[in-house]
Amino acid sequence: MSIAVETLHSVQQLRGVVALQQQSNHEHPSEVWRLSHLLDIHQSGGLILGTPCSSMNQQLQGTLVDLVAEVDGYPARRTVVWAVDLAGRNRGIGSMLRMYERIHLQREGVDLVYWDIDPLSSVDLHLALNKLGGIATAYSCEAPDELDSSLAMSIPADRFRIEWWIDSPRVIDRIDHGHAPPHQSIGLHEMVVLTKTATLSSGVRGLLACTPGDSSEYLLIEVPEDLDVL
């Protein structure tokens, strides 16, 4: 499947970004970046990308929005929107948005992008860490969204901070050379199992035992594949 990614500029295109966010964040409408916000981001040098549908209805299949940022005096970009239409998921759209972003930032001389991810979002974490070669650099417990004071009364959420150094050896090996993450080639016999689980009478898989503090090089921790919907 061919996926076209475009840099978005027009008001009509930015309305499409708002619409896609509203679909993706329908349970948290206050987290949507509105048209006025997007116009400010565009005018201040931020990056707004989209993957249009093949039809002529002006809808977007995916979008990515970066703010101009700085980390310890180092030029960077902060992703505040990274969304894919429900019907377009598992088709490589999220990855393609990141690939286009990488090329764009290489031209600008920026090699650090960072964003926050829900630790229960297994799909997003797999894409960020395994496919893109990002690294998790911080974990925030019960951190409310600092960008919108209207969320102060919402349920706090834990977040992983992901840093994507787009020209690091790790990322080059993963993306440019197409190599799988090292841990995917390690046999189970080389790992120490930290968690032992079994299916309980209730049908839920429960923890039977845990072996903390092991100093082995490779550790195996069982995580339910549907953790994000539990």
N, C-alpha and C positions, 0 to 999 in steps of 0.2 A: 504494500500500500504506500502510495506517495503522500507525504505530509508536507504541506506548504506552510512555512512560518513567515510572518510579516511583522515589520515594525509598525505599530499603530500610532496614528497622529490625529486623525479627524475626530470631530465630536461624535459622528455616527459610529465610528469604530470603538470609541471609548464607551459609548452607551452599551455596546455589545459586551465589553468587559464587565460593566456593572450588572448586566443581565445574567451573565454566566456565574458571577459571584453570588447573586441572589438565589440562583438555582442550587449552587453548591453549599451555601451557608443559610439555607432557609430556616434552620433552627436557631441561628444566631445572626439575625439581620443587622445588629449593631456593628458587626465585624466587617461589613461590606464597605469597600472604598468607593465613595460616590464620585459622580462626574466631576464635581469641583475639585476633589482631591486629585483625581487622575490628571486633570488639566494642569494643576500646580506641579505635579511630578514631571510631566512632560516638559513644561516650560523651565524647570530647574535642572534639567539634564538627566533625569531618570530614564529608565528603559521600560517600554511597554510593548510586549510581544503578544501575538495572537495567531491561532491556526483557524482560518475560516472554514466553514462547511463548504462542501462542493456545490451545494445548491445556491440559489440566488437570494436566500432569505436574510443575508447579512448576519446570521448567527455565528458564534465562535465555538469551536470544539475544545479549544484550550487557550489559556492565557497565562502570562507571567509578568509581574510588575516588580521592578527594582528601584529602590531609592539610592541616591548618591550617599555614600557613607564613608566613615574613616575609623580605622581601628589602630589605636596607639600611634597616630600620625601617619598611618599607612592607608593609601586610597583603597576603597572597597565598595562593594554594592551590597545592599540588604534586600533580600526578596521578601515582600509583604503579601504578594498574591501568587499562588501557583495552583491553578485549578484546571480540571478537565471535565468536560461534559460527561454525565453518567453513561450515556450511550457510546462514548468514545474511549472509555477506559480499557486498559490492557491492549492497546493498539500502538503503543510507543509514542503517543503524543507528548506526554510529560517529559520523556527523555529527549525528544526532538527539540522541545522548547529550550532545554538546557544546552543542547549542542549549539543551537543558534546563538544563545546568550554567550556561550564561551567564545565563539568566533568574534562576536561583536566586541566583547571586552578585551580580547587579545589585541584588536585593532586600536583600542583606547589605552592600552598599557595598564589595564587593571587585571590583577590575577587572583583576587580574593572575593568570593561571594559567600554570604552567610545567611542562614534563616533558621527558624525554630520549627520543630516538629513534635507533634503529640507522640509520646513514647508508646502509646497503644496502637498507633497507625503503622501496622507491620508493612503494608505495601509501600508507603512513603519512605520508611526507613530502609527497606530493601533497595529501593531505587537510589536513595541518597548515598548509602554506604557501599553497597555491593556493585551496583552498576556504574555510578558516577565516580566512585572513589573518594567521596567526602569523608570527613572525620567528625566524630562527636567530641566537642571540646568542653561542654558544660551541661549541667543538669539543674534546672530551676524547679524547685518544689512549690506548688501552689502559687504560681506567679500569675497575677491578673494581667490583662493586656494593658501595657503602659501607654498605648497609643490612643486609647479611647476611655475617658473617665466614666462614660456611661456604662461601662462594663464592670464598674467597681462592685456592684451588687450581684454579679453573676458568679457561678461556681468557679473558683480558682482552678487552674489547670497546670499540670506538670509539663515541662517542655525540655527537649533536647536542643542544644545549640549545635547546628551543623555548619562546619566551615568547608568550603570547596575551593582549594587552591588549584586553579584550573591548569597551571603549567607545572605542577609538582610531578616528580617521578611516579608517584602512586597513580595520579590521574592519567598521565601519559600512557602508563602501562595498561591501565584499564580501558581507556577510550581509544587511543591512537593505535595501540598494538593489539587490542582485543583480547587481552588475557583475563581469565577469571580470577576472582579474589583467591589468595593463597589458601585460605581455610577451606575452600570448596574442593581442594585436591587432597586434603588430609583425611586419612582413613579413621573410622570410628575407633579402631584398636589403638590409635595413637592419642586418644583423648581420655581424660579423666571425667567421669560422669558425676557432676555435682548434685543433680536433682534426680530422684527416683520417684516416678509417679505410677498410678494405676487408676483404672476406671472404677469409681465407687458405685454403690447400689443405686444412687440417685441418677446415674448416667453421666455425672460430671467427673472429669479427671482430677484426682486430688494428689497432693504431695505426700509421699510416704516417708521420705528421708532426705536429708540435705547434708552434704559434706563441705562445710565452709573452710576457707583458709588454705586450700591446696596450692602448692607452689609449682605445679606442673606447667609446662610451656603451653599446652593446649587443654582447654576446658570445654565441656559440653553441658549446656543448660537447656533443659526441655522447655519450650515455649509453645502453647497451643496455637495452631495455625489460624484460629478464629479469635485470637485474643482481643482484637479491636472491636468485636461485636458482643463480647461477654458482658 
